[in-house]
Amino acid sequence: MAYRFTDLLPADFADRSLREDVRTGLTADPKWLPPKWFYDKTGSALFEDITRLPEYYPTRSERAILQTHAAGIVRSSKARHLVELGSGSSEKTRLLLDHLADGENVYTALDVSGSALRQAAESLAGNYPGLRIEAVRADFEQHLAQVLRDPLTGRGAGGRLVAFLGGTIGNLRPAERQVFLGSVRAGLEAGDAFLLGADLVKSPKVLVPAYDDAAGVTAAFNLNLLQVLNQRLGADFDPETFRHRAVWNEDEAWIEMRLRATRPLAVRFENLDLSLVFAQGEELRTEISAKFTRARLEQEFTASGFRPDGWWTDPGDRFSLSLWRPA
Ligand SMILES: C[S@@+](CC[C@H](N)C(=O)[O-])C[C@H]1O[C@@H](n2cnc3c(N)ncnc32)[C@H](O)[C@@H]1O
């Protein structure tokens, strides 16, 4: 069965929203940008390469949990409809799709990256001929409650499983996470369940190499953001003048990915009428990746109107899957 592609983002989304983010983040001190702009075609492909790196344990650990527990989790949810937020390549998702309840099965993949969505949907359509696939381009930080109430995401279908895998929740800052959880909760109906993949706090000796690998793939992923800015906004960044850095912030319990200017430089954004300077050693924060404890997740989810309904980790206790229901 083919898939259907629905674009819920306005035609000028990338331009307008990226412009706003650049104006806000790059004129702030310290400079920062949200991580959603990493994922152009090159960035999405580089992220897939990262998931296969020896240092990058999250994907392998999450897959190990799914391999052991997905059947039980999905069967207990009795869901026929799986909705995935930030679905990317939808690779691990197959382990969930394999266990949807009998009847018409639907998979709604939601991502901000059109190229990742199309590639994933095409591949799934070949392997799951009976599955209805809805590929939805949307921003899960905007209008999520509305999107979850749309028939595209199976509202009224009775018992959906909404998955948010890969530790992507860690990319949201605490206040953004609170808004996000509120939107998910507002979009869920009784009988729905929310499945979360979250990375756990551990030694920086394990964490830092996961975001600064020996082969330099994460560095290429981080630096590609500058190419996105060059292409989309006519900026004139020279990626050669920046260095990738991964830093564990103990107080915030998150990894920060940064780009450090190796010399003083000026950047002009042709399409934005904006010029910036970087001092030598000045850093642009491009991503946070928060790490969690079970207690912290329970506290935040409970505060947002969920109740816990399951907790699983991999044999090394590196990564967690947890199931939440409307309280
Ligand atoms: C860390 S990757 C995880 C991909 C996949 N879920 C996995 O576990 O391998 C994050 C994914 O979320 C998407 N994404 C990031 N920010 C988003 C946003 N605000 N709205 C929708 N998708 C977003 C990216 O395009 C990317 O595919």
PDBQT file of the ligand as one rigid body, heavy atoms in Angstrom, charges set to zero:
ROOT
HETATM    1  C1  LIG A 401      17.246  12.414  17.507  1.00  0.00    +0.000 C 
HETATM    2  S1  LIG A 401      16.335  12.141  16.019  1.00  0.00    +0.000 S 
HETATM    3  C2  LIG A 401      15.454  10.635  16.471  1.00  0.00    +0.000 C 
HETATM    4  C3  LIG A 401      14.872   9.885  15.294  1.00  0.00    +0.000 C 
HETATM    5  C4  LIG A 401      14.172   8.574  15.636  1.00  0.00    +0.000 C 
HETATM    6  N1  LIG A 401      12.974   8.807  16.439  1.00  0.00    +0.000 N 
HETATM    7  C5  LIG A 401      15.103   7.640  16.354  1.00  0.00    +0.000 C 
HETATM    8  O1  LIG A 401      14.794   7.250  17.481  1.00  0.00    +0.000 OA
HETATM    9  O2  LIG A 401      16.122   7.259  15.782  1.00  0.00    +0.000 OA
HETATM   10  C6  LIG A 401      15.119  13.400  16.133  1.00  0.00    +0.000 C 
HETATM   11  C7  LIG A 401      14.046  13.397  15.053  1.00  0.00    +0.000 C 
HETATM   12  O3  LIG A 401      13.048  14.338  15.445  1.00  0.00    +0.000 OA
HETATM   13  C8  LIG A 401      12.784  15.235  14.376  1.00  0.00    +0.000 C 
HETATM   14  N2  LIG A 401      12.466  16.529  14.995  1.00  0.00    +0.000 N 
HETATM   15  C9  LIG A 401      13.287  17.354  15.701  1.00  0.00    +0.000 A 
HETATM   16  N3  LIG A 401      12.627  18.418  16.142  1.00  0.00    +0.000 NA
HETATM   17  C10 LIG A 401      11.344  18.278  15.702  1.00  0.00    +0.000 A 
HETATM   18  C11 LIG A 401      10.167  19.066  15.852  1.00  0.00    +0.000 A 
HETATM   19  N4  LIG A 401      10.183  20.208  16.539  1.00  0.00    +0.000 N 
HETATM   20  N5  LIG A 401       9.013  18.611  15.289  1.00  0.00    +0.000 NA
HETATM   21  C12 LIG A 401       8.987  17.438  14.586  1.00  0.00    +0.000 A 
HETATM   22  N6  LIG A 401      10.074  16.654  14.412  1.00  0.00    +0.000 NA
HETATM   23  C13 LIG A 401      11.237  17.065  14.971  1.00  0.00    +0.000 A 
HETATM   24  C14 LIG A 401      14.043  15.278  13.552  1.00  0.00    +0.000 C 
HETATM   25  O4  LIG A 401      13.782  15.655  12.209  1.00  0.00    +0.000 OA
HETATM   26  C15 LIG A 401      14.550  13.827  13.696  1.00  0.00    +0.000 C 
HETATM   27  O5  LIG A 401      14.014  12.985  12.696  1.00  0.00    +0.000 OA
ENDROOT
TORSDOF 0
